[in-house]
Amino acid sequence: MVIAGLLLAGALYAQEEPAQGSRKRIFAPGALLDDYEAAEPGSVTVSLGGGYYKVLAGYDVAMPWADITIGLTRRISLSANSSFSRSVFELFRTNAVGDAYVNAKFVLLAEGRRRPGVAFEPVLEILGRPSLANNLLAPDKYNAAFGGILGKNLWDTFRVYSHSGYFTRGIVFTSAAVEFTRLSRLTPVAYASFGALSRHRDAVAEAQLNASRPDVGGTLGFRLARDWTGFVSLSRSLGRRDLNSISISVSGGVSYTWRPRR
């Protein structure tokens, strides 16, 4: 069960006050988190949900958020997600389509009894108006992320995986999750992520903002019926607080999976 998905790379940002008096916004370092298994071949999973992301100077509300995942083969699956977003940062406000992500997952090494599963996941990032409007340091609208995922089931009790990579707009990241898998209808998950900027570090330092950000969170996945699942998730940033730090992130959703062969 993929619970955290691509939701850790939200379009949260902070502003700085340059000497000229104009306002600039700098993206916070974020991260991606996905697991190492492709979706079931021929299956189509549709997820709907929402999220609230609070920072010191404002907040983002993603409502509704939607995701579709298609299993092509035992080793390849495709996913796409986006949301309608309300973004508030100091005096700036906008309601528009938020960031969108389209990704392909390739399982390079299937998990075995004594070997981990390994996957490669390229992602196309399409930034929406909440991320680009009124932003003098805005990156390109179209960007990419490339990451590798490593994971393993342990003792039929835990599933662990780690996702690391790079955003072309200038972020390196790593994240990890631990799932408890012994319960039939509930899947508790603990996860952590770390993102660091590889660009504009001088501007960030002058503005006394953090060039890196660790986050921790937890998710509870639950099975509603044979083809229906859901999740709720809560997270926050650690370390020195700045305008990029997430005071609280709350999200949740439900998923339906259609399988052509029962």
PyRosetta script that sets phi, psi and omega in degrees:
from pyrosetta import init, pose_from_sequence

init()
pose = pose_from_sequence("MVIAGLLLAGALYAQEEPAQGSRKRIFAPGALLDDYEAAEPGSVTVSLGGGYYKVLAGYDVAMPWADITIGLTRRISLSANSSFSRSVFELFRTNAVGDAYVNAKFVLLAEGRRRPGVAFEPVLEILGRPSLANNLLAPDKYNAAFGGILGKNLWDTFRVYSHSGYFTRGIVFTSAAVEFTRLSRLTPVAYASFGALSRHRDAVAEAQLNASRPDVGGTLGFRLARDWTGFVSLSRSLGRRDLNSISISVSGGVSYTWRPRR")
pose.set_psi(1, 121.6)
pose.set_omega(1, 175.9)
pose.set_phi(2, -88.9)
pose.set_psi(2, 116.8)
pose.set_omega(2, -175.9)
pose.set_phi(3, -107.0)
pose.set_psi(3, -50.6)
pose.set_omega(3, -178.3)
pose.set_phi(4, -73.1)
pose.set_psi(4, -31.5)
pose.set_omega(4, 176.2)
pose.set_phi(5, 54.7)
pose.set_psi(5, -132.7)
pose.set_omega(5, -179.2)
pose.set_phi(6, -108.3)
pose.set_psi(6, 23.9)
pose.set_omega(6, -170.2)
pose.set_phi(7, -83.4)
pose.set_psi(7, -6.3)
pose.set_omega(7, -177.6)
pose.set_phi(8, -82.3)
pose.set_psi(8, -5.0)
pose.set_omega(8, -175.9)
pose.set_phi(9, -104.0)
pose.set_psi(9, 39.8)
pose.set_omega(9, -178.3)
pose.set_phi(10, -61.6)
pose.set_psi(10, 155.3)
pose.set_omega(10, -175.0)
pose.set_phi(11, -84.6)
pose.set_psi(11, 61.4)
pose.set_omega(11, 174.6)
pose.set_phi(12, -92.8)
pose.set_psi(12, 147.1)
pose.set_omega(12, -172.8)
pose.set_phi(13, -149.0)
pose.set_psi(13, 170.1)
pose.set_omega(13, 174.7)
pose.set_phi(14, -134.7)
pose.set_psi(14, 161.0)
pose.set_omega(14, -179.9)
pose.set_phi(15, -112.1)
pose.set_psi(15, 156.2)
pose.set_omega(15, 173.9)
pose.set_phi(16, -128.7)
pose.set_psi(16, 164.6)
pose.set_omega(16, 179.9)
pose.set_phi(17, -114.0)
pose.set_psi(17, 97.9)
pose.set_omega(17, 178.9)
pose.set_phi(18, -70.7)
pose.set_psi(18, 169.1)
pose.set_omega(18, -178.1)
pose.set_phi(19, -62.1)
pose.set_psi(19, -30.9)
pose.set_omega(19, -178.0)
pose.set_phi(20, -73.1)
pose.set_psi(20, -11.0)
pose.set_omega(20, 178.6)
pose.set_phi(21, 91.1)
pose.set_psi(21, -5.3)
pose.set_omega(21, 177.1)
pose.set_phi(22, -79.0)
pose.set_psi(22, 158.2)
pose.set_omega(22, -177.4)
pose.set_phi(23, -97.2)
pose.set_psi(23, 134.8)
pose.set_omega(23, 176.6)
pose.set_phi(24, -127.2)
pose.set_psi(24, 148.4)
pose.set_omega(24, 176.3)
pose.set_phi(25, -117.8)
pose.set_psi(25, 139.5)
pose.set_omega(25, -179.1)
pose.set_phi(26, -121.6)
pose.set_psi(26, 131.2)
pose.set_omega(26, -178.9)
pose.set_phi(27, -67.3)
pose.set_psi(27, 140.6)
pose.set_omega(27, 173.5)
pose.set_phi(28, -75.3)
pose.set_psi(28, 147.2)
pose.set_omega(28, 174.6)
pose.set_phi(29, -69.5)
pose.set_psi(29, 122.6)
pose.set_omega(29, -179.7)
pose.set_phi(30, -118.1)
pose.set_psi(30, -168.4)
pose.set_omega(30, -177.3)
pose.set_phi(31, -154.9)
pose.set_psi(31, 162.1)
pose.set_omega(31, 171.6)
pose.set_phi(32, -110.6)
pose.set_psi(32, 153.8)
pose.set_omega(32, 175.1)
pose.set_phi(33, -146.0)
pose.set_psi(33, 121.1)
pose.set_omega(33, 175.8)
pose.set_phi(34, -143.3)
pose.set_psi(34, 166.9)
pose.set_omega(34, 179.3)
pose.set_phi(35, -96.8)
pose.set_psi(35, -176.4)
pose.set_omega(35, -168.7)
pose.set_phi(36, -102.1)
pose.set_psi(36, 8.1)
pose.set_omega(36, -177.4)
pose.set_phi(37, -112.0)
pose.set_psi(37, 141.3)
pose.set_omega(37, 174.7)
pose.set_phi(38, -78.3)
pose.set_psi(38, 155.8)
pose.set_omega(38, 176.5)
pose.set_phi(39, -65.6)
pose.set_psi(39, 155.8)
pose.set_omega(39, 179.8)
pose.set_phi(40, -55.8)
pose.set_psi(40, 131.7)
pose.set_omega(40, -178.3)
pose.set_phi(41, -55.4)
pose.set_psi(41, 132.5)
pose.set_omega(41, 178.9)
pose.set_phi(42, 83.1)
pose.set_psi(42, -8.5)
pose.set_omega(42, -178.1)
pose.set_phi(43, -83.1)
pose.set_psi(43, 153.7)
pose.set_omega(43, 174.7)
pose.set_phi(44, -131.5)
pose.set_psi(44, 120.8)
pose.set_omega(44, 179.3)
pose.set_phi(45, -114.1)
pose.set_psi(45, 125.4)
pose.set_omega(45, 178.0)
pose.set_phi(46, -113.5)
pose.set_psi(46, 127.2)
pose.set_omega(46, -178.4)
pose.set_phi(47, -122.2)
pose.set_psi(47, 141.5)
pose.set_omega(47, 176.3)
pose.set_phi(48, -131.9)
pose.set_psi(48, 141.7)
pose.set_omega(48, 179.9)
pose.set_phi(49, -174.0)
pose.set_psi(49, -158.8)
pose.set_omega(49, -179.3)
pose.set_phi(50, -162.4)
pose.set_psi(50, 169.8)
pose.set_omega(50, 179.9)
pose.set_phi(51, -155.6)
pose.set_psi(51, 155.8)
pose.set_omega(51, 177.4)
pose.set_phi(52, -128.8)
pose.set_psi(52, 126.8)
pose.set_omega(52, -174.5)
pose.set_phi(53, -128.6)
pose.set_psi(53, 111.4)
pose.set_omega(53, -173.7)
pose.set_phi(54, -104.9)
pose.set_psi(54, 128.4)
pose.set_omega(54, 170.9)
pose.set_phi(55, -121.0)
pose.set_psi(55, 174.6)
pose.set_omega(55, -172.7)
pose.set_phi(56, -58.7)
pose.set_psi(56, -41.7)
pose.set_omega(56, -172.7)
pose.set_phi(57, -101.6)
pose.set_psi(57, 9.7)
pose.set_omega(57, -179.5)
pose.set_phi(58, 170.3)
pose.set_psi(58, -156.8)
pose.set_omega(58, -178.7)
pose.set_phi(59, -162.2)
pose.set_psi(59, 161.1)
pose.set_omega(59, 170.1)
pose.set_phi(60, -121.2)
pose.set_psi(60, 139.4)
pose.set_omega(60, 172.0)
pose.set_phi(61, -121.8)
pose.set_psi(61, 119.5)
pose.set_omega(61, 176.4)
pose.set_phi(62, -102.4)
pose.set_psi(62, 105.0)
pose.set_omega(62, -175.3)
pose.set_phi(63, -156.3)
pose.set_psi(63, 113.5)
pose.set_omega(63, -2.1)
pose.set_phi(64, -85.5)
pose.set_psi(64, 160.2)
pose.set_omega(64, 171.7)
pose.set_phi(65, -111.2)
pose.set_psi(65, 137.4)
pose.set_omega(65, -176.6)
pose.set_phi(66, -135.1)
pose.set_psi(66, 145.9)
pose.set_omega(66, 179.7)
pose.set_phi(67, -143.3)
pose.set_psi(67, 142.0)
pose.set_omega(67, 172.5)
pose.set_phi(68, -130.0)
pose.set_psi(68, 133.0)
pose.set_omega(68, 179.9)
pose.set_phi(69, -127.0)
pose.set_psi(69, 130.6)
pose.set_omega(69, -176.9)
pose.set_phi(70, -122.4)
pose.set_psi(70, 126.4)
pose.set_omega(70, 175.1)
pose.set_phi(71, -87.8)
pose.set_psi(71, 115.8)
pose.set_omega(71, -178.2)
pose.set_phi(72, -89.7)
pose.set_psi(72, -50.9)
pose.set_omega(72, 177.7)
pose.set_phi(73, -138.6)
pose.set_psi(73, -177.0)
pose.set_omega(73, 177.7)
pose.set_phi(74, -64.5)
pose.set_psi(74, -19.4)
pose.set_omega(74, -175.4)
pose.set_phi(75, -120.1)
pose.set_psi(75, 0.7)
pose.set_omega(75, -176.8)
pose.set_phi(76, -136.6)
pose.set_psi(76, 132.0)
pose.set_omega(76, 172.2)
pose.set_phi(77, -141.0)
pose.set_psi(77, 156.2)
pose.set_omega(77, -179.8)
pose.set_phi(78, -121.5)
pose.set_psi(78, 145.5)
pose.set_omega(78, 177.8)
pose.set_phi(79, -141.9)
pose.set_psi(79, 153.3)
pose.set_omega(79, 173.9)
pose.set_phi(80, -148.0)
pose.set_psi(80, 141.2)
pose.set_omega(80, 177.3)
pose.set_phi(81, -150.3)
pose.set_psi(81, 152.7)
pose.set_omega(81, 176.4)
pose.set_phi(82, -160.4)
pose.set_psi(82, -176.9)
pose.set_omega(82, -178.4)
pose.set_phi(83, -157.4)
pose.set_psi(83, 166.0)
pose.set_omega(83, 165.0)
pose.set_phi(84, -97.1)
pose.set_psi(84, 128.4)
pose.set_omega(84, -168.5)
pose.set_phi(85, -122.4)
pose.set_psi(85, 138.3)
pose.set_omega(85, 166.8)
pose.set_phi(86, -108.4)
pose.set_psi(86, 120.7)
pose.set_omega(86, -176.5)
pose.set_phi(87, -118.2)
pose.set_psi(87, 129.1)
pose.set_omega(87, 178.2)
pose.set_phi(88, -127.8)
pose.set_psi(88, 122.4)
pose.set_omega(88, 176.2)
pose.set_phi(89, -141.7)
pose.set_psi(89, 109.0)
pose.set_omega(89, -174.1)
pose.set_phi(90, 50.9)
pose.set_psi(90, -117.7)
pose.set_omega(90, -177.7)
pose.set_phi(91, -89.9)
pose.set_psi(91, -5.2)
pose.set_omega(91, -177.9)
pose.set_phi(92, -89.0)
pose.set_psi(92, 132.1)
pose.set_omega(92, 178.1)
pose.set_phi(93, -140.7)
pose.set_psi(93, 141.5)
pose.set_omega(93, 175.9)
pose.set_phi(94, -155.3)
pose.set_psi(94, 149.2)
pose.set_omega(94, 172.6)
pose.set_phi(95, -123.7)
pose.set_psi(95, 116.9)
pose.set_omega(95, -174.6)
pose.set_phi(96, -164.4)
pose.set_psi(96, 172.2)
pose.set_omega(96, 173.4)
pose.set_phi(97, -63.4)
pose.set_psi(97, 131.1)
pose.set_omega(97, -177.2)
pose.set_phi(98, -84.2)
pose.set_psi(98, -165.5)
pose.set_omega(98, 179.8)
pose.set_phi(99, -65.7)
pose.set_psi(99, 147.3)
pose.set_omega(99, 177.8)
pose.set_phi(100, -123.3)
pose.set_psi(100, 147.7)
pose.set_omega(100, -179.9)
pose.set_phi(101, -132.4)
pose.set_psi(101, 131.4)
pose.set_omega(101, 175.8)
pose.set_phi(102, -122.9)
pose.set_psi(102, 122.9)
pose.set_omega(102, -175.2)
pose.set_phi(103, -135.2)
pose.set_psi(103, 152.0)
pose.set_omega(103, 173.4)
pose.set_phi(104, -120.6)
pose.set_psi(104, 132.7)
pose.set_omega(104, 179.0)
pose.set_phi(105, -110.3)
pose.set_psi(105, 126.3)
pose.set_omega(105, 178.8)
pose.set_phi(106, -116.2)
pose.set_psi(106, 117.6)
pose.set_omega(106, 177.0)
pose.set_phi(107, -81.0)
pose.set_psi(107, 109.9)
pose.set_omega(107, -177.9)
pose.set_phi(108, -82.4)
pose.set_psi(108, -33.7)
pose.set_omega(108, 179.9)
pose.set_phi(109, -141.5)
pose.set_psi(109, 113.5)
pose.set_omega(109, 178.9)
pose.set_phi(110, -68.4)
pose.set_psi(110, 144.2)
pose.set_omega(110, 180.0)
pose.set_phi(111, -63.5)
pose.set_psi(111, 136.4)
pose.set_omega(111, 176.5)
pose.set_phi(112, -122.0)
pose.set_psi(112, -177.1)
pose.set_omega(112, -177.5)
pose.set_phi(113, -60.0)
pose.set_psi(113, -39.9)
pose.set_omega(113, -177.6)
pose.set_phi(114, -118.1)
pose.set_psi(114, 4.9)
pose.set_omega(114, -178.9)
pose.set_phi(115, -122.5)
pose.set_psi(115, 150.3)
pose.set_omega(115, 178.8)
pose.set_phi(116, -79.3)
pose.set_psi(116, 163.4)
pose.set_omega(116, 170.2)
pose.set_phi(117, -86.8)
pose.set_psi(117, 142.3)
pose.set_omega(117, -179.5)
pose.set_phi(118, -130.3)
pose.set_psi(118, 132.1)
pose.set_omega(118, 180.0)
pose.set_phi(119, -135.8)
pose.set_psi(119, 155.1)
pose.set_omega(119, 174.8)
pose.set_phi(120, -119.8)
pose.set_psi(120, 134.9)
pose.set_omega(120, -174.7)
pose.set_phi(121, -135.8)
pose.set_psi(121, 100.5)
pose.set_omega(121, 170.7)
pose.set_phi(122, -82.8)
pose.set_psi(122, 143.7)
pose.set_omega(122, -175.6)
pose.set_phi(123, -131.4)
pose.set_psi(123, 133.2)
pose.set_omega(123, 170.0)
pose.set_phi(124, -96.2)
pose.set_psi(124, 123.9)
pose.set_omega(124, -179.9)
pose.set_phi(125, -107.2)
pose.set_psi(125, 126.7)
pose.set_omega(125, 178.9)
pose.set_phi(126, -119.3)
pose.set_psi(126, 105.4)
pose.set_omega(126, -175.6)
pose.set_phi(127, -77.8)
pose.set_psi(127, 137.7)
pose.set_omega(127, 179.4)
pose.set_phi(128, -93.7)
pose.set_psi(128, 180.0)
pose.set_omega(128, -178.4)
pose.set_phi(129, -56.3)
pose.set_psi(129, -40.7)
pose.set_omega(129, 179.7)
pose.set_phi(130, -57.7)
pose.set_psi(130, -25.6)
pose.set_omega(130, -179.5)
pose.set_phi(131, -91.7)
pose.set_psi(131, -19.8)
pose.set_omega(131, -171.4)
pose.set_phi(132, -111.5)
pose.set_psi(132, -29.6)
pose.set_omega(132, -174.1)
pose.set_phi(133, -66.8)
pose.set_psi(133, 140.6)
pose.set_omega(133, 175.0)
pose.set_phi(134, 56.8)
pose.set_psi(134, 37.7)
pose.set_omega(134, -173.3)
pose.set_phi(135, -130.3)
pose.set_psi(135, 103.5)
pose.set_omega(135, -177.6)
pose.set_phi(136, -71.1)
pose.set_psi(136, -20.8)
pose.set_omega(136, 178.4)
pose.set_phi(137, -108.8)
pose.set_psi(137, 24.5)
pose.set_omega(137, -178.0)
pose.set_phi(138, -64.6)
pose.set_psi(138, 138.8)
pose.set_omega(138, 174.1)
pose.set_phi(139, -75.7)
pose.set_psi(139, -177.4)
pose.set_omega(139, 174.8)
pose.set_phi(140, -63.8)
pose.set_psi(140, 154.5)
pose.set_omega(140, 178.5)
pose.set_phi(141, -63.6)
pose.set_psi(141, -38.5)
pose.set_omega(141, -178.1)
pose.set_phi(142, -106.4)
pose.set_psi(142, 125.7)
pose.set_omega(142, -179.7)
pose.set_phi(143, -137.6)
pose.set_psi(143, 176.3)
pose.set_omega(143, 179.4)
pose.set_phi(144, -137.1)
pose.set_psi(144, 157.6)
pose.set_omega(144, 172.6)
pose.set_phi(145, -135.1)
pose.set_psi(145, 143.6)
pose.set_omega(145, 179.9)
pose.set_phi(146, -129.6)
pose.set_psi(146, 127.7)
pose.set_omega(146, -177.3)
pose.set_phi(147, -145.2)
pose.set_psi(147, 153.9)
pose.set_omega(147, 173.8)
pose.set_phi(148, -112.4)
pose.set_psi(148, 146.1)
pose.set_omega(148, -176.2)
pose.set_phi(149, -127.8)
pose.set_psi(149, 134.1)
pose.set_omega(149, -179.2)
pose.set_phi(150, -129.9)
pose.set_psi(150, 133.4)
pose.set_omega(150, -178.9)
pose.set_phi(151, -160.4)
pose.set_psi(151, 167.9)
pose.set_omega(151, -176.0)
pose.set_phi(152, -160.8)
pose.set_psi(152, 142.8)
pose.set_omega(152, 167.2)
pose.set_phi(153, -82.3)
pose.set_psi(153, 135.2)
pose.set_omega(153, -177.0)
pose.set_phi(154, -120.9)
pose.set_psi(154, 119.4)
pose.set_omega(154, 172.1)
pose.set_phi(155, 56.2)
pose.set_psi(155, 26.5)
pose.set_omega(155, -178.2)
pose.set_phi(156, 54.6)
pose.set_psi(156, 26.5)
pose.set_omega(156, -177.1)
pose.set_phi(157, -127.5)
pose.set_psi(157, -39.8)
pose.set_omega(157, -178.0)
pose.set_phi(158, -125.7)
pose.set_psi(158, 149.9)
pose.set_omega(158, 168.7)
pose.set_phi(159, -123.6)
pose.set_psi(159, 123.6)
pose.set_omega(159, -177.8)
pose.set_phi(160, -119.7)
pose.set_psi(160, 144.6)
pose.set_omega(160, 177.1)
pose.set_phi(161, -156.4)
pose.set_psi(161, 153.4)
pose.set_omega(161, -178.8)
pose.set_phi(162, -133.3)
pose.set_psi(162, 139.2)
pose.set_omega(162, -176.5)
pose.set_phi(163, -126.9)
pose.set_psi(163, 121.5)
pose.set_omega(163, -178.7)
pose.set_phi(164, -134.3)
pose.set_psi(164, 147.4)
pose.set_omega(164, -179.8)
pose.set_phi(165, 178.0)
pose.set_psi(165, -155.7)
pose.set_omega(165, -170.4)
pose.set_phi(166, -147.7)
pose.set_psi(166, 132.7)
pose.set_omega(166, 169.3)
pose.set_phi(167, -90.4)
pose.set_psi(167, 134.8)
pose.set_omega(167, 179.7)
pose.set_phi(168, -67.4)
pose.set_psi(168, -17.9)
pose.set_omega(168, 175.8)
pose.set_phi(169, -81.3)
pose.set_psi(169, 4.6)
pose.set_omega(169, 170.0)
pose.set_phi(170, 106.2)
pose.set_psi(170, 47.4)
pose.set_omega(170, 176.9)
pose.set_phi(171, -139.1)
pose.set_psi(171, 128.8)
pose.set_omega(171, 168.4)
pose.set_phi(172, -103.1)
pose.set_psi(172, 145.9)
pose.set_omega(172, -174.0)
pose.set_phi(173, -148.3)
pose.set_psi(173, 158.3)
pose.set_omega(173, 168.9)
pose.set_phi(174, -148.4)
pose.set_psi(174, 146.5)
pose.set_omega(174, -179.7)
pose.set_phi(175, -149.3)
pose.set_psi(175, 160.9)
pose.set_omega(175, -178.2)
pose.set_phi(176, -152.0)
pose.set_psi(176, 151.8)
pose.set_omega(176, -179.9)
pose.set_phi(177, -141.7)
pose.set_psi(177, 152.5)
pose.set_omega(177, 174.1)
pose.set_phi(178, -128.8)
pose.set_psi(178, 122.9)
pose.set_omega(178, 177.4)
pose.set_phi(179, -108.3)
pose.set_psi(179, 139.7)
pose.set_omega(179, 171.4)
pose.set_phi(180, -97.0)
pose.set_psi(180, 118.9)
pose.set_omega(180, -167.3)
pose.set_phi(181, -110.9)
pose.set_psi(181, 8.7)
pose.set_omega(181, -174.6)
pose.set_phi(182, -82.6)
pose.set_psi(182, -13.7)
pose.set_omega(182, -178.7)
pose.set_phi(183, -88.6)
pose.set_psi(183, 141.0)
pose.set_omega(183, -174.3)
pose.set_phi(184, -74.0)
pose.set_psi(184, -33.4)
pose.set_omega(184, -175.0)
pose.set_phi(185, -119.3)
pose.set_psi(185, -7.8)
pose.set_omega(185, -178.5)
pose.set_phi(186, -123.9)
pose.set_psi(186, 142.7)
pose.set_omega(186, 176.6)
pose.set_phi(187, -132.4)
pose.set_psi(187, 94.3)
pose.set_omega(187, 174.8)
pose.set_phi(188, -74.1)
pose.set_psi(188, 140.2)
pose.set_omega(188, -178.6)
pose.set_phi(189, -135.4)
pose.set_psi(189, 136.7)
pose.set_omega(189, 169.5)
pose.set_phi(190, -116.7)
pose.set_psi(190, 136.6)
pose.set_omega(190, -178.6)
pose.set_phi(191, -143.0)
pose.set_psi(191, 159.3)
pose.set_omega(191, 177.5)
pose.set_phi(192, -143.6)
pose.set_psi(192, 149.7)
pose.set_omega(192, 178.6)
pose.set_phi(193, -141.9)
pose.set_psi(193, 157.5)
pose.set_omega(193, 177.9)
pose.set_phi(194, -142.9)
pose.set_psi(194, 125.7)
pose.set_omega(194, 176.9)
pose.set_phi(195, -124.9)
pose.set_psi(195, 145.1)
pose.set_omega(195, -179.6)
pose.set_phi(196, -138.3)
pose.set_psi(196, 137.1)
pose.set_omega(196, 178.4)
pose.set_phi(197, -74.9)
pose.set_psi(197, 140.6)
pose.set_omega(197, 173.1)
pose.set_phi(198, -110.6)
pose.set_psi(198, 1.7)
pose.set_omega(198, 177.8)
pose.set_phi(199, -134.7)
pose.set_psi(199, 159.1)
pose.set_omega(199, 176.6)
pose.set_phi(200, 57.7)
pose.set_psi(200, 27.5)
pose.set_omega(200, -178.2)
pose.set_phi(201, -67.7)
pose.set_psi(201, -34.5)
pose.set_omega(201, 177.7)
pose.set_phi(202, -64.6)
pose.set_psi(202, -43.7)
pose.set_omega(202, 178.6)
pose.set_phi(203, -63.7)
pose.set_psi(203, -38.5)
pose.set_omega(203, 178.6)
pose.set_phi(204, -65.1)
pose.set_psi(204, -43.0)
pose.set_omega(204, 179.7)
pose.set_phi(205, -64.4)
pose.set_psi(205, -41.6)
pose.set_omega(205, 178.7)
pose.set_phi(206, -62.5)
pose.set_psi(206, -33.3)
pose.set_omega(206, 179.3)
pose.set_phi(207, -85.0)
pose.set_psi(207, 1.3)
pose.set_omega(207, -178.9)
pose.set_phi(208, 58.3)
pose.set_psi(208, 40.0)
pose.set_omega(208, 175.1)
pose.set_phi(209, -105.2)
pose.set_psi(209, 163.1)
pose.set_omega(209, 179.7)
pose.set_phi(210, -83.1)
pose.set_psi(210, 132.8)
pose.set_omega(210, 175.3)
pose.set_phi(211, -85.4)
pose.set_psi(211, -7.3)
pose.set_omega(211, 176.7)
pose.set_phi(212, -141.4)
pose.set_psi(212, 159.6)
pose.set_omega(212, -177.7)
pose.set_phi(213, -150.9)
pose.set_psi(213, 120.9)
pose.set_omega(213, 171.2)
pose.set_phi(214, -93.3)
pose.set_psi(214, 140.7)
pose.set_omega(214, 176.6)
pose.set_phi(215, -128.7)
pose.set_psi(215, 149.4)
pose.set_omega(215, 173.8)
pose.set_phi(216, -133.3)
pose.set_psi(216, 152.9)
pose.set_omega(216, -179.5)
pose.set_phi(217, -165.0)
pose.set_psi(217, 176.0)
pose.set_omega(217, 177.4)
pose.set_phi(218, -140.8)
pose.set_psi(218, 149.8)
pose.set_omega(218, -179.5)
pose.set_phi(219, -135.8)
pose.set_psi(219, 143.3)
pose.set_omega(219, 173.1)
pose.set_phi(220, -119.0)
pose.set_psi(220, 112.2)
pose.set_omega(220, 174.4)
pose.set_phi(221, -93.7)
pose.set_psi(221, 146.6)
pose.set_omega(221, -178.4)
pose.set_phi(222, -144.7)
pose.set_psi(222, 145.3)
pose.set_omega(222, 178.9)
pose.set_phi(223, -94.8)
pose.set_psi(223, 121.8)
pose.set_omega(223, -178.1)
pose.set_phi(224, -90.9)
pose.set_psi(224, -38.8)
pose.set_omega(224, 179.5)
pose.set_phi(225, -158.2)
pose.set_psi(225, -172.0)
pose.set_omega(225, -175.2)
pose.set_phi(226, -56.3)
pose.set_psi(226, -44.2)
pose.set_omega(226, -175.4)
pose.set_phi(227, -112.7)
pose.set_psi(227, 8.7)
pose.set_omega(227, -176.1)
pose.set_phi(228, -119.1)
pose.set_psi(228, 131.9)
pose.set_omega(228, 174.4)
pose.set_phi(229, -134.5)
pose.set_psi(229, 167.9)
pose.set_omega(229, 177.9)
pose.set_phi(230, -151.5)
pose.set_psi(230, 171.6)
pose.set_omega(230, 177.4)
pose.set_phi(231, -155.8)
pose.set_psi(231, 154.9)
pose.set_omega(231, 168.0)
pose.set_phi(232, -131.2)
pose.set_psi(232, 144.6)
pose.set_omega(232, -173.9)
pose.set_phi(233, -141.4)
pose.set_psi(233, 145.8)
pose.set_omega(233, -180.0)
pose.set_phi(234, -139.9)
pose.set_psi(234, 134.0)
pose.set_omega(234, 179.3)
pose.set_phi(235, -151.8)
pose.set_psi(235, 169.7)
pose.set_omega(235, 175.7)
pose.set_phi(236, -160.7)
pose.set_psi(236, 165.9)
pose.set_omega(236, 178.4)
pose.set_phi(237, -87.2)
pose.set_psi(237, 152.4)
pose.set_omega(237, 175.6)
pose.set_phi(238, -110.4)
pose.set_psi(238, 174.3)
pose.set_omega(238, 173.8)
pose.set_phi(239, 81.9)
pose.set_psi(239, -162.4)
pose.set_omega(239, -177.3)
pose.set_phi(240, -63.4)
pose.set_psi(240, 132.2)
pose.set_omega(240, -176.9)
pose.set_phi(241, -81.9)
pose.set_psi(241, 136.8)
pose.set_omega(241, 170.8)
pose.set_phi(242, -145.0)
pose.set_psi(242, -172.8)
pose.set_omega(242, -176.5)
pose.set_phi(243, -67.0)
pose.set_psi(243, -17.4)
pose.set_omega(243, 177.4)
pose.set_phi(244, -83.3)
pose.set_psi(244, -20.1)
pose.set_omega(244, -172.1)
pose.set_phi(245, -66.6)
pose.set_psi(245, 134.6)
pose.set_omega(245, 178.1)
pose.set_phi(246, -83.0)
pose.set_psi(246, 116.4)
pose.set_omega(246, 175.6)
pose.set_phi(247, -70.1)
pose.set_psi(247, -42.0)
pose.set_omega(247, 175.7)
pose.set_phi(248, -160.5)
pose.set_psi(248, 140.8)
pose.set_omega(248, 173.7)
pose.set_phi(249, -127.7)
pose.set_psi(249, 122.9)
pose.set_omega(249, -179.2)
pose.set_phi(250, -126.6)
pose.set_psi(250, 129.0)
pose.set_omega(250, 178.6)
pose.set_phi(251, -145.9)
pose.set_psi(251, 164.4)
pose.set_omega(251, 179.1)
pose.set_phi(252, -170.2)
pose.set_psi(252, 164.5)
pose.set_omega(252, 179.9)
pose.set_phi(253, -176.8)
pose.set_psi(253, 174.8)
pose.set_omega(253, 176.7)
pose.set_phi(254, -128.7)
pose.set_psi(254, 152.4)
pose.set_omega(254, -178.0)
pose.set_phi(255, -133.1)
pose.set_psi(255, 143.3)
pose.set_omega(255, 172.6)
pose.set_phi(256, -121.7)
pose.set_psi(256, 131.8)
pose.set_omega(256, 179.8)
pose.set_phi(257, -113.9)
pose.set_psi(257, 123.1)
pose.set_omega(257, 175.0)
pose.set_phi(258, -99.6)
pose.set_psi(258, 128.7)
pose.set_omega(258, -179.5)
pose.set_phi(259, -122.0)
pose.set_psi(259, 122.2)
pose.set_omega(259, -177.0)
pose.set_phi(260, -67.7)
pose.set_psi(260, -28.5)
pose.set_omega(260, -178.9)
pose.set_phi(261, -116.9)
pose.set_psi(261, 114.6)
pose.set_omega(261, -177.5)
pose.set_phi(262, -91.0)
pose.dump_pdb("model.pdb")
